[in-house]
Amino acid sequence: MFMDERIVTLFKRNAHHTLTYWSVFFSFGLCIAFLGPTILDLQCQTNSTLSQITWVFFAQQFCLLIGSSIGGVFKRTLFSALSALFVSALIISVIFAIIPLCNNVLLLAIAMAVSGLAMGIIDTIANIQLVTIYQKDSAVFLQALHFFIGFGALVSPLIADPFLSETGCGNHTGNGTEIMHHFRNMLRNSPIAEHNITQSHLPHEGGEEESIVHYAFWIMALINLPVPIAVLFLMYREKLIPCCPNSTPRLLDKDELAMENQQGAEGTDEEQREHEAGGHGDIFSCCQNDNLRGLPVSFFMIHVLGGMVLFMTDGIVGAYAGFVYTYAVTPPMSLPHKTAGYLASIFWAAITAGRLLSIPLSYRFQPVRLLMFNLAGAIVTVLMLLIFYTSSIFLFVGTCLCGLFLSSIFPCMLAYTEDILDYQGCATSVLVTSAGMGEMVMQVLVGSIIQTEGSYSFLLCGMIIACIGFILFIGLLLFHRMHRNYLTGTSKKSAMVEEPAAEQNGSAKAEQKEEKESS
């Protein structure tokens, strides 16, 4: 049998929740990859310069990072989590509907920032909820979750393509049209091109062609609209909508409901119930003194090192997707622009395929083994790209292999760290935030190095970042062993304390029995 019957039973029990979170992430993938191809039309719409429109997209990415950081605060109850998902998904549809109406770059920046905040909240909540539902079995479902964001990132350029103008905003010559065409190819094939545009220089051209990109945004809003409806239906099914008749809400697991009812009867306070439910809240509440008191150093280092590994690996993903086109069209590779335009699409297709393949692999192998294999594979691939830096064939092969190896690192790391820390909820918020920060920072850093040192530094930066990520992962393994020894020692001490107490209780009961018999 392909899957264990227990895994299938878990999925059937939580199918509605799981499918809803997967659909939200598919919409998230559509949104994050949709804006790059439309940047030239938005520049014309707002009558802005290229540097101004680039800061608009940076505002969206920065607010996405903030949303990822604070998203965990909505994890306290199922109602607040689903409510935040519903509002965030609805905001995304509204923002995409009003973007064509933003004729000023400041208004566009505000709209993009709000959409980024909503997407960041979705990112954190969906990951936390799946980890909370499946816990030790979450690796398989997290792989599927991140497959859908890759799938959405592949689909969105196809939606935008028919509505993109080819001539830009102004007068152009034949050579200018060619530059515009090549630059457009790059944007269409790079879901995160909003960051690499800072490294390109595009002439502000004029023309009489009227932009019809607003139809693409409105179609995107309609495509995204079923997502908040699906979340609202889930809330209705769980009887979490205030206007519905009051009744006992259906939780993710009936055993959890019985556990919480028992805790309520015993008079446990609200913080203890939240801890048993699997979350401390957002990344900031994890740092409160009450939560950190008495914890070993290994607990903190697992969070830090896990986040740093994802900072590096997601940074490679962002930098590679953003600048592989620039590397390919410049010496010594000097590929034709149309040929180089396929590299970003191949990279994201490999990531999507890798996440699909990782679904059965994560069921067969432990996340730590997949992490070791993927990190080592990424290092070897970038090293081979450095060795065969003049081979255009190996550039395409290496791009595909790099996407395959990098694809499942994030969900595997999420499952691995939460398993180490007994699913207390903080790790998910820390890892999601670190990954988003790495993608944003590494793109800016690598882009500036390429501009000053040349295109060959692109692969050299990737090699250095990958090696640093592998070293940090080795450190994570060491602190995992330390943490496991700490937990083992703590459990032994507890057993030694409980054993004499049990013996004293037994002897006291025996004495009472003897007294009764003598009397």
Beta strands, then each sheet from edge to edge (+ up, - down):
end
